[in-house]
Amino acid sequence: MHNSYKRIGLLLASAAAAVSLAACNSGSKESQGQSEKQQPTAPKEVELVLYSDVGDPEEEINRVYIEPLQKKYPHIKMKYIRAAANSGTTMTDMLASNTKFDIFYHGRGPFEEKLEEFNLMFDMTELARKHQIDLNQLEPTAVQSIKDAFGGKLYGVPVTLNSLLVYYNKTLFDQFGVPYPKDGLTWEETFDLAKRLTRSDGERQVYGFGMNGTAQFVGMSSLPAPFVDGKTNQPSINSDPRWQKLFQTVFANPVMTETFALAKKLPNWASFSKEHELAMILFTASVPNAFEAELKAMNWDMVAMPVFKDAPKVGSRTNPIYFGVTSLSKNPDAAMEAIKFWTSNEYQLEMSKTGKLMASTSKEVRDALGKESAFPDKNWGAITYYPFTQLAPLTKFDNKVRSVYTKHLNTLLAGQADLNTAMRLMEEEAQQVIKEELSK
């Protein structure tokens, strides 16, 4: 009897141990399963194509956009295709060969035109919301412009900007004992300085003020008059008083006309950076990166673009570079993820440090502008000294009409026509150009 109870006790103990062991094994497997489930799934590798016919070299696009993106998101493999007429990569060639591209980028104007011409529009409104892209942190004039162009739809997102400001040769100012320009000057005050610097220096003629072409300025001045009235398809040169104000204040100024008479042109970038005969030049914010070697050989600095007396706190218009997911993309989510990265504070901050004017309005990003560039001691605050002014409405006639306006500016500068005559000629020729475009 005693032995029977003993055997029963051993059997019960063994059973209990077995149940306990099974429970432990079960718990261990269950915990292992839960642990495996909690491990994040590696993102699926995706290939994207970035395309533009701007002409930017592959090395630059890889360095500025693709390499930082792939460092952050290794699963996104991106290829850049640069349009070239003889390589089968023009927009027409790409579409004819059914070559897909996920993201298209270009400057304002050509970006909108090509989206429409080749039916590449893809409304990113929902994707921007899904990927939590904060459009409120991007330059509002650029965001509003792309929405205005397409009835409120988001076909592009600004990533970088360009604007206008004044660069000056400190050596020439020092040589003639003229005080340096400063942020906040009006056009009249700027021309007063320029007049003191326009003089003959032995065998060399020195000029006080110039610009690298008039077309750029009339498209980016702080007076956002449209080239064409989009409602009437008529040139706005004589119907919008801002044009007369712009031409009267800047181009009809005696400093400008006398300079043109002496040089037979408006002194340009070569006059400033190579010949060193120009004291001040109006040019874009991209100059320090684009012409680093030339500027290293000079003693120079920069100040904000001059303002009009009755608009003392209005800055240059910008030229945004838009990036947009295309209607051809088979991976719009991944494409939007790339654009999200390029608009992120992290990326915008790093690029701003190098001297690139980015679309972010973040104080941190704008305060960092140029701090790690080749010229960290320059007046980078000049670029964002004033808020950027609104952008003028676009029309499909703008490029050709702008060419007409700038052509007749030369007749004004050369003294071959007074202001009223020059503006009448602009209007008449622009009307003919628009008529020809409408008949196509």
Secondary structure as UniProt FT lines:
FT   HELIX           2..38
FT   STRAND          46..52
FT   HELIX           58..61
FT   HELIX           62..66
FT   HELIX           67..72
FT   TURN            74..75
FT   STRAND          76..82
FT   TURN            85..88
FT   HELIX           91..96
FT   TURN            97..98
FT   STRAND          103..107
FT   TURN            108..109
FT   HELIX           110..117
FT   TURN            118..119
FT   HELIX           125..130
FT   TURN            131..132
FT   HELIX           135..137
FT   HELIX           140..149
FT   TURN            150..152
FT   STRAND          157..160
FT   STRAND          164..169
FT   HELIX           170..176
FT   TURN            183..184
FT   HELIX           187..197
FT   STRAND          199..201
FT   TURN            202..203
FT   STRAND          204..211
FT   HELIX           214..220
FT   STRAND          228..229
FT   TURN            230..233
FT   STRAND          234..235
FT   TURN            237..239
FT   HELIX           241..246
FT   HELIX           247..251
FT   HELIX           254..263
FT   HELIX           269..273
FT   STRAND          278..284
FT   TURN            285..286
FT   HELIX           287..290
FT   HELIX           292..296
FT   STRAND          300..304
FT   STRAND          307..308
FT   TURN            309..310
FT   TURN            312..313
FT   STRAND          321..325
FT   TURN            327..328
FT   HELIX           332..342
FT   HELIX           345..353
FT   TURN            354..355
FT   HELIX           363..367
FT   TURN            368..372
FT   TURN            376..377
FT   HELIX           380..382
FT   TURN            383..384
FT   TURN            396..397
FT   HELIX           398..413
FT   TURN            414..415
FT   HELIX           419..439
//
